[in-house]
Structures are given as C-alpha cells and as structure tokens.
Amino acid sequence: MTTNPTAAFEKTPGWLDWYAGPSRPRFRPPEGAVDAHCHVFGPGEEFPYAPERKYTPCDASKDQLFALRDHLGFTRNVVVQATCHGADNSAMVDALRASGGRARGVATVRPGVSAAELRDLHEAGVRGVRFNFVKRLVDAAPRQDLRDVVERIRPLGWHVVVYFEAGDLAELREFLLSIPVPLVIDHMGRPDVGKDPDGPEFEAFLDFMRARDDIWCKVSCPERLSVSGPAALDGERRAYRDVVPFARRVVEEFPDRVLWGTDWPHPNLTDHMPDDGLLVDFVPHIAPTPALQQALLVDNPVRLYWPDADLTAPDRP
Ligand SMILES: O=C(O)/C=C(\CC(=O)C(=O)O)C(=O)O
C-alpha cells in the first residue's frame, strides 16, 4: 500500500500519515469480522475537504481501506463520516457503493435534510448519523437541530453515533438519554485512562450505558486513549496496557453491545501512528474468549448494520 499525497490540499502541520506497511496480525479475527469504525479521506482532488473543517488530513482512499480490510483478515467495514468532510458524505457513500455490500456507513446530515436525501443514503448503505461533541473537531450544534435530525432518521430505523469526551458526559447525559433511537458511543466516551477504571468517572460512563439497553459502545482507539503505552509499534503485542482494564469492563458487562474498529487512518494522532496489524492483536486482550471475540467482531456489528442480510449466501457481502 502507498500513501497518496494530498495534492489539492495542504495537510495540517505535523500531520502523521497512516502507516503503509502494517504487519499481519497474529490474532486471526473470526470469519466475517467487521471493522466497525474507520474512515475514508478524499482523495481531496476527487472529494474535496469541507471548508469548515478543523484539520486537513492525508488522503486515505476506499481502495486503501479495502486493501487494509483484506490484509487484516476482516470482511466488512463501517465507514464513519469524519468532520474533515463536514456534511458532504460523498466520499463515504462512494466507498459504500464500491464495496459490494461489504461496507455500511454513518453519515453527518444537516437539520432539514430531506426524506429523499435520507432514502438515497439508506440505499447506499448508511444506517446511522454521527453527532460529534468534541470541541476541537466541531462547533457546537444547537440541540434542537439534533432533535430535528433524529425525527427525520427515526422512520428509517437508524441509530445515532455519538462522540464526546469523558468530561462532557455529565452535561450531555440527559440529552443523550432523551434521544429515541439507539445510541453508539465512540471510543468508550474517551475516558481518562490515567484514572482508576473502577473510579467514579468511568463508573459514570458505565452507569450511562446501564440506563438503556440500546446503548452500544465501541471499545476502540486505545492508541488515542493510552497514556503509558507501549505503542503498537516494532512488534509490540501487549500494546496500550493502560486501556485494557477500561475496555474489558465494558466488554464483560455488555458483551452484546460492544463493537470494535481500527479507526484507520487514525486522524489527529500527534504522538505516533500505530501498526494496524498490531492494533488487531490488542483485541484478545480486551475480549479474551472466542465467544466474546465472536460477539465483538461479528455478531454485534452484523446485528446493528446488516440485520436483514443473508450472510450465509454463497456470494454473501
Ligand atoms: O477518528 C475518530 O474517531 C476520531 C477523531 C476524528 C473524528 O472523529 C472526526 O474528524 O470526525 C479524533 O478524535 O480526532
């Protein structure tokens, strides 16, 4: 795999490009595994980055994503719209359409989005919208706008993917619990893993998950959360040890509501760029049994994103 230059756009200074030589994981994902959190970026010349973006990434195309999927031993992707593309979902939708049914998507839409636009997105494979509350990534959206979006997506059976940081949960909690469709929380609500996994902050997150049985959690992004490492580099297979107790708590308490994803191409990392093969080797540390791995990587994401597909058919997507 090679990294394309971002010809028409200048990358954010200090940008770390995704790692183009990932190792082959030692951990073999179960048959039909889903990378349930990844992105496509551009290519900027074909799918320009949004004027309101807070960062300009390195291009990361659908073909590069699909090559990584195959290399890591995964079968499917959930492609999540990232803020650098704003509410222009065309790069993501292009990836879904090219995937032969092996990718579903999570879009960003504006209030007032029409039923016809949503139907087109659904037909392409979109099954949710993302609400991003991370202040360095987006300007805050009025709650009423978000409620408007929820009312429009509700008839389609979609869910809302929510990205926030641990410190903002108390303020968001009641609003999120009032959203009348399933919620999927990115990266465990970004805990401060320097704190106690059994302490009040992470307990508040688990308590939020207990409040409804349709709140899902991505036990993803150890490379973003870890303070102590060691990083998934240079053959390190016991990477990100400080994140493990947090993710295990979630996996063990909510085995049927957890998802996992690479977060390729890992936007906005400033410290290091992980080897995605070694990142896959993180999975058995957080989901130690075959039954937990099957739920995390196959059964749960299929239930959420491919509920009607016959994945046993010979040409299954
Ligand atoms: O890839 C992620 O999930 C995390 C991101 C980027 C992002 O979410 C976005 O741009 O929409 C981050 O923390 O910078």
The ligand as a Gaussian input file, in Angstrom:
#p B3LYP/6-31G(d) Opt

LIG

0 1
 O      -11.485000       9.118000      14.121000
 C      -12.032000       9.381000      15.183000
 O      -12.984000       8.727000      15.573000
 C      -11.549000      10.451000      15.972000
 C      -11.206000      11.682000      15.580000
 C      -11.588000      12.300000      14.300000
 C      -13.038000      12.410000      14.117000
 O      -13.809000      11.780000      14.780000
 C      -13.592000      13.303000      13.096000
 O      -12.876000      14.093000      12.483000
 O      -14.801000      13.217000      12.877000
 C      -10.440000      12.470000      16.528000
 O      -10.511000      12.180000      17.726000
 O       -9.747000      13.398000      16.087000

